[in-house]
Amino acid sequence: MESMRTLFLNPPSFEGFDGGAGSRWPAAREIESYWYPVWLCYPAGMLPDSKVVDAPPHKVSIEQTVAMAADFELLVLFTSTPGFEVDVKIAEMMKDANPKLKVAFVGPPVTIEPEKSLRASTAIDFVVKREFDYPIRDYAMGKPLDEIPSVVFRKNGGFQHNPERGVIENLDELPWVTKVYKRDLDFRRYNVPFLLNPYISFYTTRGCPAQCTFCLWPQTHSGHRWRLRSSDDIVNECRWTLENFPGLKEIFFDDDTFNYQKARTIELCSKLKQLKFTWSCTSRVTTDYDTLKAMKEAGCRLLIVGYESGEQQILKNIKKGATIDMARRFTANCKKLGLVIHGDFIVGLPGETRETIRKSIDFAKELDVETIQVSIGHAYPGTEFYEHITKNGLINLEQKMADEAGHQLPNYAYPGLDRAELVDWVERFYGEFYFRPKVALRLVGKAMWNSADRRRLYKEAREYLSLRSKRKQFVKHAKQEKQEQAAVLSAGD
């Protein structure tokens, strides 16, 4: 049986916006970077008459995207909370261009608020909650909506919620996303500043057993049940990738937590080691020395590590399952083994004060990892973090989660710590970490001996300084508004 001609779309929106089809914090970055639309590529690999369009890195405009509508029968659009309004407009324009086009929205917002998503526009025919691989495949192969699990659609003036299917247990039965990358994407378009570029990323597991209250994927999409691909399947995909992407510098295992289980990690590393290639992955600070050593010996170069905060109480508040001392010991072990760390920190988590942010900055400088990213804690619907700030009256639903360029803005404020100050602290965090002589020398020293690194560093510096200027303007305007409001209130007294 023939399948519907299906377009899997990570849509264009803000310039440089990494919208969510592979991004845990949907936003435009301080420095332009793009993750792969991994989730869309699984069902695309099951449908031969399909195409994945990842608009942001390929610089596909809204007009070019709309023009594609005539060539397809089904549109599957991966949406995000910050980009939802723009995504709806794109879907409406595509439906206008081809009224016969069926439109499905997937992604965290439609999992959490399916009826609200459908009410947003009649252009959306149905939504699929959580993992959408098989429901989309089945619909494209002709199965009626009534018979497909996890689907929500309009019926008889209301909404029909089909029972949710369980998570996919056998991940080896899924297609390799790298074959879809080869078919539909230009891997040279993907860039992450701290990885070796060009890089390729994919998953070796799904789900995350950790309970971090702010984390989007486990709470709204892939769940907390940890499911593993077999080590042979992973190694075979790595081998195929290395053979089919000339010029590839690195493979990144983009699991929520790659090395959660020691025995599994060591067994996988014993097989990866035979391929003799460079790879990087995510990691928790709970990983012990022996596991890190096995990873290093198997070709691991860099770890993305979520430190989040330098305040122990905040780590408890967000159910991180780790301590400050663990983070120190883990970092020392990585340095001893020669493993590079990209550290992630978050400003604005529950319990945050000026004093706790100061602790985090000092902690980051003490750890002195290679690079850092500082994010504003985004309270996405469906997360415990969102429930916390809603219950405590801290959220302002009228405030957008991104500026006009797609960069993060907080949609909440704490007593004595308003939105503008949170943004200001992000800039102070970056400034204090990077504008230290030894860090500047470390970065510039590497670029001196490599022309590609020099070009990259120059581009990244330009982009970052441009955003820094915009953020300073945001903080300045917010302070002026606050002063004007105080003056009006004072005059009223």
Rosetta blueprint (number, residue, H / E / L):
1 M L
2 E L
3 S L
4 M L
5 R L
6 T E
7 L E
8 F E
9 L E
10 N E
11 P L
12 P L
13 S L
14 F L
15 E L
16 G L
17 F E
18 D E
19 G L
20 G L
21 A L
22 G L
23 S L
24 R L
25 W L
26 P L
27 A E
28 A E
29 R L
30 E L
31 I L
32 E L
33 S L
34 Y L
35 W L
36 Y L
37 P L
38 V H
39 W H
40 L H
41 C H
42 Y H
43 P H
44 A H
45 G H
46 M H
47 L L
48 P L
49 D L
50 S E
51 K E
52 V E
53 V E
54 D E
55 A H
56 P H
57 P H
58 H H
59 K L
60 V L
61 S L
62 I H
63 E H
64 Q H
65 T H
66 V H
67 A H
68 M H
69 A H
70 A H
71 D H
72 F L
73 E L
74 L E
75 L E
76 V E
77 L E
78 F E
79 T L
80 S L
81 T L
82 P L
83 G L
84 F H
85 E H
86 V H
87 D H
88 V H
89 K H
90 I H
91 A H
92 E H
93 M H
94 M H
95 K H
96 D H
97 A H
98 N L
99 P L
100 K L
101 L L
102 K E
103 V E
104 A E
105 F E
106 V E
107 G L
108 P H
109 P H
110 V H
111 T H
112 I H
113 E L
114 P H
115 E H
116 K H
117 S H
118 L H
119 R H
120 A L
121 S L
122 T L
123 A L
124 I L
125 D L
126 F E
127 V E
128 V E
129 K L
130 R L
131 E L
132 F L
133 D H
134 Y H
135 P H
136 I H
137 R H
138 D H
139 Y H
140 A H
141 M L
142 G L
143 K L
144 P L
145 L H
146 D H
147 E H
148 I L
149 P L
150 S L
151 V E
152 V E
153 F E
154 R E
155 K E
156 N L
157 G L
158 G E
159 F E
160 Q E
161 H E
162 N L
163 P L
164 E L
165 R L
166 G L
167 V L
168 I L
169 E L
170 N L
171 L H
172 D H
173 E H
174 L L
175 P L
176 W L
177 V H
178 T H
179 K H
180 V H
181 Y H
182 K H
183 R H
184 D H
185 L L
186 D L
187 F H
188 R H
189 R H
190 Y L
191 N L
192 V L
193 P L
194 F L
195 L L
196 L L
197 N L
198 P L
199 Y E
200 I E
201 S E
202 F E
203 Y L
204 T L
205 T E
206 R E
207 G L
208 C L
209 P L
210 A L
211 Q L
212 C L
213 T L
214 F L
215 C L
216 L H
217 W H
218 P H
219 Q H
220 T H
221 H L
222 S L
223 G L
224 H L
225 R L
226 W L
227 R E
228 L E
229 R L
230 S L
231 S H
232 D H
233 D H
234 I H
235 V H
236 N H
237 E H
238 C H
239 R H
240 W H
241 T H
242 L H
243 E H
244 N H
245 F L
246 P L
247 G L
248 L L
249 K L
250 E E
251 I E
252 F E
253 F E
254 D L
255 D L
256 D L
257 T L
258 F L
259 N L
260 Y L
261 Q L
262 K H
263 A H
264 R H
265 T H
266 I H
267 E H
268 L H
269 C H
270 S H
271 K H
272 L H
273 K H
274 Q H
275 L H
276 K L
277 F L
278 T L
279 W E
280 S E
281 C E
282 T E
283 S E
284 R L
285 V L
286 T L
287 T L
288 D L
289 Y H
290 D H
291 T H
292 L H
293 K H
294 A H
295 M H
296 K H
297 E H
298 A L
299 G L
300 C E
301 R E
302 L E
303 L E
304 I E
305 V E
306 G E
307 Y E
308 E E
309 S L
310 G L
311 E L
312 Q H
313 Q H
314 I H
315 L H
316 K H
317 N H
318 I L
319 K L
320 K L
321 G L
322 A L
323 T L
324 I H
325 D H
326 M H
327 A H
328 R H
329 R H
330 F H
331 T H
332 A H
333 N H
334 C H
335 K H
336 K H
337 L H
338 G L
339 L L
340 V E
341 I E
342 H E
343 G E
344 D E
345 F E
346 I E
347 V E
348 G L
349 L L
350 P L
351 G L
352 E L
353 T L
354 R H
355 E H
356 T H
357 I H
358 R H
359 K H
360 S H
361 I H
362 D H
363 F H
364 A H
365 K H
366 E H
367 L H
368 D L
369 V L
370 E L
371 T E
372 I E
373 Q E
374 V E
375 S E
376 I E
377 G L
378 H L
379 A L
380 Y L
381 P L
382 G L
383 T L
384 E H
385 F H
386 Y H
387 E H
388 H H
389 I H
390 T H
391 K H
392 N L
393 G L
394 L L
395 I E
396 N L
397 L L
398 E L
399 Q L
400 K L
401 M L
402 A E
403 D L
404 E L
405 A L
406 G L
407 H L
408 Q E
409 L L
410 P L
411 N L
412 Y E
413 A L
414 Y E
415 P L
416 G L
417 L E
418 D L
419 R H
420 A H
421 E H
422 L H
423 V H
424 D H
425 W H
426 V H
427 E H
428 R H
429 F H
430 Y H
431 G H
432 E H
433 F H
434 Y H
435 F L
436 R L
437 P H
438 K H
439 V H
440 A H
441 L H
442 R H
443 L H
444 V H
445 G H
446 K H
447 A H
448 M H
449 W L
450 N L
451 S H
452 A H
453 D H
454 R H
455 R H
456 R H
457 L H
458 Y H
459 K H
460 E H
461 A H
462 R H
463 E H
464 Y H
465 L H
466 S H
467 L H
468 R H
469 S H
470 K H
471 R H
472 K H
473 Q H
474 F H
475 V H
476 K H
477 H H
478 A H
479 K H
480 Q H
481 E H
482 K H
483 Q H
484 E H
485 Q H
486 A H
487 A H
488 V H
489 L H
490 S H
491 A H
492 G H
493 D L
